[in-house]
């Protein structure tokens, strides 16, 4: 979903009556709409939505969808706060934060009246140097158009990776590759030789 795209939250589910375990989910849809998100009474506009759902765990489905949307909302808020820290406060950022605050207040009310715990953005585990190196290796090795210069600048950058040869040994182990197999890629032909670019 795009940054500050529409946010859709499930409010309640009503049996559709047509088929057993079939529901109509009533939804609230919040749209930033390029800064036009309030009505003439200065209240946030909420569109009504309806989704058909068939299954036996409509409550679980609704909750997982709401949690995902709320986390997306929090991530967008963090992005805007980072922009403010970098660029300073502007009318645009102020409007975006106001929109998010208004949506949050409605959704917090929804969660609290249903005795639900508000979700939080999961903490991303920091990547180790080995993981970063492996990810960069995969990107370069799997691209037939990678160049030797790119490999030298990214993987054999001693300012970033103090011991690229040891990390290449880790890569070979993780990807079950030999030195010869790696050197078959034109961008990696220089690896495995004597000197600072050996592995």
C-alpha positions as CSV (number, residue, x, y, z in Angstrom):
1,X,0.0,0.0,0.0
2,X,1.3,3.5,-0.8
3,X,2.3,6.1,1.7
4,X,-0.7,7.7,3.3
5,X,-3.0,5.7,1.0
6,X,-6.5,4.8,2.2
7,X,-6.7,3.2,5.6
8,X,-9.5,0.7,6.0
9,X,-10.6,-0.6,9.4
10,X,-13.2,-3.3,10.1
11,X,-15.8,-2.1,12.6
12,X,-18.3,-4.9,12.8
13,X,-19.5,-8.1,11.0
14,X,-23.1,-9.0,10.2
15,X,-24.3,-12.4,9.0
16,X,-25.1,-12.1,5.3
17,X,-27.9,-14.6,5.6
18,X,-27.2,-16.1,2.2
19,X,-24.7,-18.7,3.2
20,X,-23.7,-20.1,6.6
21,X,-20.4,-18.6,7.8
22,X,-20.8,-15.7,5.3
23,X,-20.5,-12.1,6.6
24,X,-20.7,-8.5,5.5
25,X,-17.9,-6.6,7.3
26,X,-18.8,-3.0,7.9
27,X,-15.7,-0.8,7.4
28,X,-14.4,2.7,8.1
29,X,-12.3,4.1,5.3
30,X,-10.0,7.1,6.0
31,X,-8.5,8.9,3.0
32,X,-5.8,11.6,3.3
33,X,-6.9,12.7,-0.2
34,X,-4.0,15.1,-0.7
35,X,-4.8,17.0,2.5
36,X,-8.6,17.2,2.0
37,X,-9.7,14.8,4.8
38,X,-12.0,17.1,6.9
39,X,-15.7,18.0,6.2
40,X,-17.2,21.5,6.5
41,X,-17.6,20.9,10.3
42,X,-13.8,20.4,10.5
43,X,-14.3,16.7,11.4
44,X,-12.4,13.8,9.7
45,X,-14.4,12.3,6.8
46,X,-15.1,8.6,7.1
47,X,-16.3,6.6,4.1
48,X,-18.4,3.5,4.7
49,X,-17.1,0.3,3.2
50,X,-18.4,-3.3,3.0
51,X,-16.5,-6.5,2.5
52,X,-17.9,-9.9,2.0
53,X,-16.2,-12.6,4.0
54,X,-16.7,-16.4,4.1
55,X,-15.1,-18.4,6.8
56,X,-15.5,-19.5,10.4
57,X,-13.1,-16.9,12.0
58,X,-14.4,-13.6,11.0
59,X,-13.3,-12.0,14.3
60,X,-9.7,-13.2,13.8
61,X,-9.7,-12.0,10.2
62,X,-11.0,-8.6,11.1
63,X,-8.5,-8.2,13.9
64,X,-5.5,-9.2,11.8
65,X,-6.6,-6.8,9.1
66,X,-7.0,-4.0,11.6
67,X,-3.7,-4.7,13.2
68,X,-1.9,-4.6,9.9
69,X,-3.6,-1.2,8.9
70,X,-2.7,0.3,12.3
71,X,0.9,-0.7,12.0
72,X,1.0,0.8,8.5
73,X,-0.4,4.0,10.0
74,X,2.3,4.0,12.7
75,X,5.0,3.5,10.1
76,X,3.7,6.4,8.0
77,X,3.7,8.5,11.1
78,X,7.4,7.6,11.8
79,X,8.3,8.4,8.2
80,X,6.7,11.9,8.5
81,X,8.4,12.5,11.9
82,X,11.7,11.6,10.3
83,X,11.0,14.1,7.5
84,X,10.2,16.8,10.0
85,X,13.5,16.1,11.8
86,X,15.4,16.3,8.5
87,X,13.5,19.2,6.8
88,X,11.8,21.1,9.7
89,X,8.1,21.5,10.2
90,X,6.1,22.5,7.1
91,X,2.3,22.9,6.5
92,X,2.3,19.7,4.5
93,X,3.9,17.6,7.3
94,X,1.6,19.3,9.9
95,X,-1.4,18.3,7.8
96,X,-0.2,14.7,7.4
97,X,0.4,14.4,11.1
98,X,-3.0,15.9,11.9
99,X,-4.7,13.3,9.6
100,X,-2.8,10.4,11.3
101,X,-3.7,11.8,14.7
102,X,-7.4,11.9,13.9
103,X,-7.4,8.4,12.4
104,X,-5.4,7.1,15.5
105,X,-8.0,8.7,17.9
106,X,-10.9,6.9,16.1
107,X,-9.0,3.5,16.0
108,X,-7.8,3.7,19.6
109,X,-11.5,4.2,20.6
110,X,-12.4,1.2,18.4
111,X,-9.8,-1.0,20.0
112,X,-10.5,0.1,23.6
113,X,-14.3,-0.4,23.3
114,X,-13.6,-3.9,22.1
115,X,-11.0,-4.6,24.9
116,X,-8.3,-5.0,22.3
117,X,-4.6,-4.2,22.8
118,X,-3.2,-1.7,20.3
119,X,-0.6,-3.2,18.1
120,X,3.0,-1.8,17.9
121,X,5.5,-1.7,15.1
122,X,7.6,-4.8,15.4
123,X,11.3,-4.1,16.2
124,X,13.4,-5.0,13.3
125,X,16.4,-7.1,14.2
126,X,19.6,-5.3,13.2
127,X,21.5,-7.1,10.5
128,X,25.0,-8.4,11.3
129,X,27.9,-7.5,9.0
130,X,27.8,-11.1,7.8
131,X,24.1,-10.7,6.9
132,X,24.7,-7.4,5.2
133,X,27.6,-8.9,3.2
134,X,25.5,-11.9,2.2
135,X,22.6,-9.8,1.1
136,X,24.9,-7.6,-1.0
137,X,26.6,-10.7,-2.4
138,X,23.3,-12.2,-3.5
139,X,22.2,-9.0,-5.2
140,X,25.5,-8.8,-7.2
141,X,25.9,-12.5,-7.9
142,X,22.4,-13.0,-9.1
143,X,22.6,-10.1,-11.4
144,X,24.3,-11.1,-14.7
145,X,25.0,-7.4,-15.4
146,X,27.0,-6.8,-12.2
147,X,30.5,-5.4,-12.8
148,X,33.8,-6.1,-11.2
149,X,33.9,-2.4,-10.1
150,X,30.6,-2.8,-8.3
151,X,31.8,-5.9,-6.5
152,X,35.0,-4.1,-5.5
153,X,33.1,-1.0,-4.3
154,X,30.5,-2.9,-2.4
155,X,31.9,-6.2,-1.1
156,X,35.6,-5.4,-1.1
157,X,35.2,-2.0,0.6
158,X,37.6,-2.3,3.6
159,X,36.0,0.8,5.2
160,X,32.8,-1.2,5.5
161,X,34.0,-4.8,5.8
162,X,37.4,-5.1,7.5
163,X,37.9,-8.7,6.3
164,X,36.1,-9.4,3.0
165,X,38.0,-12.7,2.4
166,X,36.6,-14.1,5.7
167,X,33.1,-12.9,4.7
168,X,33.5,-14.6,1.3
169,X,34.2,-17.8,3.1
170,X,31.0,-17.3,5.1
171,X,29.1,-16.7,1.8
172,X,30.6,-19.9,0.2
173,X,29.4,-21.8,3.3
174,X,25.9,-20.3,3.3
175,X,25.3,-20.6,-0.4
176,X,27.2,-23.9,-0.9
177,X,29.4,-22.4,-3.6
178,X,33.1,-23.0,-4.4
179,X,35.6,-20.4,-5.2
180,X,35.6,-21.6,-8.8
181,X,31.8,-21.3,-9.1
182,X,31.9,-17.8,-7.8
183,X,34.8,-16.8,-10.2
184,X,32.7,-18.0,-13.2
185,X,30.6,-14.8,-12.8
186,X,32.5,-12.1,-14.7
187,X,32.2,-9.6,-12.0
188,X,33.8,-12.0,-9.5
189,X,36.6,-13.3,-11.7
190,X,39.3,-11.5,-9.6
191,X,38.3,-13.2,-6.3
192,X,40.3,-16.0,-4.8
193,X,43.7,-14.6,-5.9
194,X,46.6,-13.4,-3.7
195,X,46.4,-10.0,-2.2
196,X,43.6,-7.9,-0.6
197,X,40.9,-9.2,-3.0
198,X,41.5,-12.9,-2.3
199,X,39.0,-15.1,-0.5
